[in-house]
Amino acid sequence: MLAAYATQQACVLPIYLITGDHDVEITGEPTTSELIVLVIVGLTLPLMAIVGWVVSRSRRGRARAGVATIAVVIVVCVAATVAGPSQLAQEAVVVAVVLILTGCGAGSVVGWAVRMMLSHLATVGALAIRALPVVLLTALVFFNGYVWLMAATITGDRLGLAMGFLVSIAAAFVVSATRERVRPMLRSTATVLPNDTEKLADTPFAMMRDTPDYAPLKRAERVNVVFVLAASQFAQILVVAVVTATIYLILGLIVLSPELLNEWTHTYESTATVSGLTLPVPDSLIHMTLFLGALTFMYISARAAGDAEYRSTFLDPLIDDLRTTLIARNRYRGAVAVPACVDGTEVSD
């Protein structure tokens, strides 16, 4: 994350040096320097993804620490150059949040969820097909003048609250269904099936004894199990929502002429400010696509929570993997217990 963020800041610097400002305003035929700015803007996200992926492949702690240090230095230098010392406090908050989340293990869970999502892309396609009703719904919303008027006049804070409300409803659907699905497993993993033992073959847990009731799952561990399953589903559903929002963003860029934009929103405003950069995209279009993405996310979450085929093809394999993990956890906790009892004799580890 630090490397990707530093890459984004590194792309901001040449834009600032070329334009001499935070805004990108292009009128008429772009000049050579404006074309360079457009190329940098278009390459920013791919470069962030590539740099972040390359850094994530490193397993050497010293190399990762070096990359993190270089990233922080780049962020500080760019912030001081572009916005002055007043920007350093905000950048320090961003770096601190990334480090805290990494220390809490959030990055590992998100990375695992992304890998699981990529390994189930076929399920994503099937889920997208089931989303056709919401596509029809969003089409009616997209071509509704009153909704466009709302998108043009609503503030960013209110839009964020609306999206947060829809996402919280989606989270309630997914978490509630997931908790009911794994409730028997959270209570006890006393029954160890032959298939579970086969999955632990060639691992350090294969020779350990089953001790399912020695250390029952704590409340925090049960919450963690539900969180991991919910996070993997959120990652998959988010892909569908982002794809839907991207489709409508491209559609809006194609169909929105200045005359139509004025008819729907009563304004000719055709620019938007994102992260301090003024882009040639209507602000109302960005608001509309974000709203449609959140609406799609909520609908797909509700469908995923109640779709038996989706659960059998995506959720059940995740539950089986977690069941194996919990069995390994029980064996480990029993093996390292102190004092332990071997052949009726109490010994210390």
N, C-alpha and C positions, 0 to 999 in steps of 0.2 A: 504493500500500500504506500509506503514512504517513497519507494522508487517510482511508482506510477504518479504520485502526486508531484514529485520533483520533475518528472518528465512534462507534466502539464504546465508547471511553472516555467520550465525551460522553453516551452513553446510560446508562453505569454511574452517572454522577454523580447524576442525578435519582432513580434507584432507591435509591441510598444515602441521599440526603436525605429521601426519603419513608419508607423502612423504618428508617433509622437503623442499618442493619447490612448485612453482605454477603449475608445469606441472604434468600430469598423464600419465606416459609412462609404458606400460605393454608389455613385450616381452615374448613369450612362455607361459607356463602354469602359471596362476596368483597365487601368494602366498596368504596366509591368509589375510595379511594386504592389498594387492591389491584388494582382493575380498571385503573387508570392504569398501574400497574407491569406488569401483564400485556400491555397494549397496547405499552408501551415495549419489553418483551422481544420481542414478536412483530415489531416494526418494525425491530429492530436490524440483522438481517442484510440485509433489503432496502435500508435506508438506507446501509449500508456499501457494498453493490454499486453503488447509484446514485451516491453521492459519488465512489467510486473511478473509475467510468466517466466521470463528468463531468470530473474532474481529468485523466484520461488523454487527453481530447480536446484539451486545451490543448497548443499547440505552441510557445508563447513561454517561453523559458528563465527569464526574470525572473518570470513569473507562476507557473511551477511551483516555483521556488525560494521564492517568497512563501508558496505553499500549504504546502510542506514545513515552512517555519519556523513557520507558524501551527499546523500539526498537532503539531509537537514541543512547542510551548508549551502546547497543550491537554492533551497527554498528561502533561506535567510537572505542570500545575496539578491535574488530576484525581487523579493518583497521590499528590501531596502532601496533597490534601484527604481522600481516602478511606483511604489506608493510611499516610500520614505519610512522612517523608524516607527511611525504610528501603526503600520501594518504588522510589525513584528509580533505584537501581542496576540493578534488573531492567528497568525501562523503557528505560534507556540501552542495555542489551544488545539489546533488541528493535529500537530505532531504528538501532543500529550494524549489526545483521545485515541490515536492509532496505537500508541505504545501500550496504553491501559487495556484496550480491547485485545491486543495481541497477548498481553500477559494473562488475561482472563481466559484465553483459549478460544475467543470468538472467531479468530481467523481460521483456526483448524476446523471448526464446525462448518463454517461457510465454505471452505475449500472442499471438505468432504461432501457437502450438499451439492456443490457444483459438479464434482466428479460423478456422483450418483445420477444427477440430472443428465449429464452427457452420455452416460451409459444406458439411459432409457429414453433416447430421443424418439424411438418409435412410439413409445407411450405418449410423448408430447404431441406427436402428430395425431394420434387417436383422440387425445384430449382436445386438440384444436378442432377436430371434426365435430366433436360434441358441443363445441362452443358456437356452432353456427346460429343458434337462436339469439345469442347475445350479439353476434355480428349484425343480424337483422335489426336488433334493437338499437345498437349503436349507430347503424346507418340512418335510422329514423331520427336519432338524436343529432347526428352530424349535420343533417340537412334541415334542421329546425332553426328558424330565424331567432326565436325567443331564447334558445339555448346559446346561440352565438352572441346575442346581446348580453346575456349573463356572463359569458366568457370574456367579453370585452370590458365589462365594467367591474367585475369582481377583482378584489385585491389579492395579492399573493398570499397574505396571511389567511384570508377566508378560504381560498382555494386549498391551502395546506390543511386547514381544519376539516374541510369537506372530504379530502382524500384520506386523511387520518381516520375519519369516522367510517368510511367505506372499508378501509383496510382492517380496522378493528373488528368490524362485523365479520369479515372474511376470516380473520384469525380466530374468532370465537367458533366459527363453523369447523375449521380444521382441527383446532386443539380439542374441542369437545368430542368430535368423532374419533380422533386418534387416541384420546384417553380411554374411551370406552373400548376401543379395539385392543389395547394392550393391558387393560385392567387385570385380567387373569394372570398374565405373565409377571406383572409387578407385584402381585400378592405372593406368588411362589413359583419357583422353577424346580420343584421337587422331582417332577417326572422328567428324567433324562432319556430321550429317545436314542436309538442306535444311530440315527442320522446325525444327531448332535455330537456324539463321540467321534464319528468319522470326520466331521469338520475340524475337530481339534487335533487330528492326527498330524504328526510332524511339527508339533508346537510344544513349547515347554509345559503346557497344561495337559498333554495327553496322558502322562504318567501320574497325575495327581488324582486323589480321590474326590468323589462328589460329596460336597458338604453344603447342600442348598439352604439348610435352615440354620447354619451356624451364624451367619451375619446377614440378617434380612436387610433389604434395601432401605436406606434412610430416605427421609422425605426429599432432601435435596437430590438424591440419586434418582428417585422416581420422577421428579420434575425434569431432570436432565435427560432421561430416556424419552419423555414426551416431547421435550424441546428438540432433540435431535431428529426425531421422526417428523415433527411439524416443520422444522427448518428445511428438510429435504423436499417436502411437498411444496413449501412456499417458493423454493428455488425453481421448481418445475412450473408452477402456476405463473410465476413472474415472467418466465420466458414467453408464455402465451400472451400475457398482458402487454409486454413490451413490443412484441411483434404486431399486435393489434394496433397499439398506439402509433408505431412507426408507419404502418400502412396508411392510417388516416392522416398522419403528418405529411407524407408524400402526396396523398390525394389532395390535401388542402393546398399544397404548393402548386399543384397542377390546375385546380379548378378556381382558386380564389384570384379573381382579377380585382383591381382597385374599385371598379364599379360594384361588383358583387359584395366585396368586403364592406363598402359603405352601405349597401342595401341591408346587409345582415347586422352590422355592428354600429351603423351610423357614424363611422369614422373612417378616414383614409389612412390611419396609422398603420404602416407596413413594416415596422421594425420592432425588435424586442431586445431587452438587455438581460444577458445571462452571464453570471459570474463577472460582472463588470464590463462585458463586451457587448456592443450593440451589433446585432445580427440582422440581416435582411429577411427576417421571418416575422409575420404579424404576431404580436403579443397574444391576441385572441386565439390564434391557431395553436400556440403552445399551450395555453390554458385548456383549450378544448381537447387536445390529444391527451393531456395529463388526466383530465376528468374521465375521458373514455377508457384510458388505461386502468384507472382505479375501479371504474364500474365493471370492466371485464374481469379484473382480479377478484372482485367480490363474487361475481356470478360463477366463475370457474371454481372458486373455493367451495361454494355451496354444492355445485355439481360433484366435485371430487369427494366431498364428505359423504354423499349419499349414493355414489355410483359403485355398484358391486364389482363390475368388470375392472374399473380403475383400481380398486383396492386389491383385487386378486393378482393383477399384473404388476403393480408397482409397490403398494404398501406392504402386502404380505411378505415379499422377499426381504424387505427392510426389517420387518419384525422378526423373521427367521434369523437374520444376521445378528440382530440385537439379542435374541434369545441365546445364540451361541456365545456371544460376548458375556452375557450375564452368567452363563454356566462356567465359563473360564474365570470370571471374577469370583464366583463362589468357591471354586477349587483353589484359587490363589489365596483367598482370605482364610480358608481352612488350613492351607499348607503353612502359612506364616504365623498362625495363631500361637501365642505364648501365654501360658504354658500349653504344650500339646500332649496328647495322650497316645502313646504307641504301645500296643500289646499290653494294655492295662497299667503301664508304668508311666508316671508323670515325669516329663523331661523338660529342660529349658532349651530354647533354640540357640 
